Amino acid sequence: MKRAEKIDFVSLKVMKYSKSPIKLFAFILLSVLLITFTFYTYQICYTPNILVGKDDRYIIIPKDATFETVQKILHEGEYVQDLISFSFLSRLMGYDERVRAGRYLLRANMNNLTAVRFLRGGEQEPVRITFNNVRLISELPGKITQNTSTPPEAFEAALANFLMHNEYGFNKDNIICMFIPNTYEVYYTISADQLIERMYDEYQNFWNEERKQKANELGLSPIEVSILASIVQAESIKRDEAPIIAGLYLNRLKQGIPLQADPTLVFAVGDFTIKRVLNEHKEVESPYNTYKNKGLPPGPINMPEIATIDAVLNYKPSNYLYMCAKEDFSGYHNFTASYNEHLKNARRYQAALTREQQIARSAKSGK
């Protein structure tokens, strides 16, 4: 066939359909529809539609959320530019039937295809939980569940169940020892039982062989170390004193001398506004009264920090048996092995305290 006589396939089709206007129209219409569908499909999948021109943002999809819930969150939170295209692709990909709760990080200018795959796959961003400065176990649920979907009351119920069945030596008095204050990463959807299991795992990781060996050398269990650490922590705000105070109390424990720790009396009375322990407080009937009872109390009087626990394990050896706040109100203490010397230290502190009170009263009356 000569070159001039060659006719390409498309031209042949057009010639064929030109003989029939209806067929030609149908061919053109189908071609336009195909091109339009392909273009629209590309736009739906790959055109930026999430946080267009904005910054990355987190989105939280609650438990038991439906696809309608997700649509509402995306719309009201102004995450999505074209909700219709997102919804259309979500249904095509089955996300409307596979909504997964969690906390997700949506990136700026993310396209629908990436976003749907991301959400459908449950690719959560972890949340951080931090708890410290806890004195009573009742204060813990609200802090430890703050950034999760677990309600504090669910955590309380799970903890009560754990206490009934655990075989690790934890009870209602010492359970706070299991929670090592730190910052942890968990998923937003973590359950109460999973959270308690995670905290026990962290407790096991913290009490490694080295720390357990040091506790054993002190003649104490890990729980007892934490109880002692809670007393040391309550005695002074000066961290550099913690190993000295720990050594003092270890001396008393070894010699069978009551700890006589004022912070335990405050805990026993239950009035944490007490600034000065009086003789009447020393008469309270409580296993936490370390003036009346020898040895450690049944549980900690706060949640000891890691640094304080390690201060007990790495205590500073001495022959100290007594301590008294310094008269300069620096927050530090005078330590001694002599009871008579301790009485002198106490008198100096009391005299300084009396002077401060007199100055305060004079200043008040002079106004």
Buried (B, 14 or more C-beta within 10 A) or exposed (E): EEEEEEEEEEEEEBEEBEEEEEEBEEBEEEEEEEEEEEEEEEBBBEBBBBBBEEEEBEBBBEEEBEBEBBBEBBEEEEBBBBBEBBBBBBEEBEBBEEBBBBBBEBBEBBBBBBBBEBBBEBEBBBBEBEBBEBBEBEBBBBBBBBBBBBEBEBBBBBBEEBBEEBEEEBEEBBBBBBBBBEEBEBBBBBBBBBBBBBBBEBBEEBBEEEBBEBBEEBEBBBBBBBBBBBBBBBBBEEEEBBBBBBBBBBBBBEEEEBBBBBBBBBBBBEEEEBEEBEEEBBEBEBBBBBBBBEBBBBBBBBBBBEEBBBBBBEBBEBEBBBBBBBBEEEEBBBBBEEEEBBEEBBEBBEEBBEEEEEEEEEEEEEE
